[in-house]
C-alpha cells in the first residue's frame, strides 16, 4: 500500500455521517452534503469533497442498527 501525505492550509470542514453498510446510502449522504453546500454557495470550483470510510467492508461486517 502506498501512502501520500499532503499538508493542507487551515480550513473549515463540514461533514455528514452515514452509519451502516456500504451501498446506495453512501451516495445519498454525499448528495445531502453537496445540497447543503450549494445552498450556502460553498460548492465552488475550489471546494474539496472527500469521503473517509472507517472500516474495510471486506473484513468488517455491517453495524446492525437497533432502533
N, C-alpha and C positions, 0 to 999 in steps of 0.2 A: 504494500500500500504506500503510495506516495502522498506526501503532505506538502501543502503550500501555505506559508504564513505570510499574511499581509497586514500591515499596520494601517488602520483607518483613522481618519480625523474624528474628533469628538462629534457625535451625532445623537439626536433623539431617536428613539425607536418606538414604533407602535407595533403591537403584536396581538394575535388572537391564538387561542389554544384549542386544539382538537384532540380529544381523548377517545381512543377506541381503535378498532382495526384499520389498517391501511385500505384505501379504496376511494370511492367517489366522495366521501365526506372530506377528504383532504382538498380536493378541488373546490368544493363548496366553501370551505374555510378560507382558502386563499381569495376566492371571489368576494367573500364578505369583507376581508381586509381591503381589497382593491376598491370596492364600492365606497367604503368609508373614506379612504384616502382621496378618491375622486371628489367626494362631497366637500372635502376640506382643501381642495386644489393642491394636494400634496403628491399626486401621481404624475410627476413631471418626467422629462427625459433624463433627469439626473437622479431620479428615485432608484433605490436599490431594493429589490424584493428577494427574499430568500426564505427557504423553509429548513427547519432543523429537526430531523427525525430523532427521537430519543432512544428508539430501540431498533434492532435489526429484525424485520418481520420474518426472516428465515430462521431465526433462533429464539425469538421471544413471542410466546403466544399472545393473542389479543387480550387486553384487560376486559374482564367481564364487568359490565356496568350493572350495578344494583340500584334500583330506584326505591 
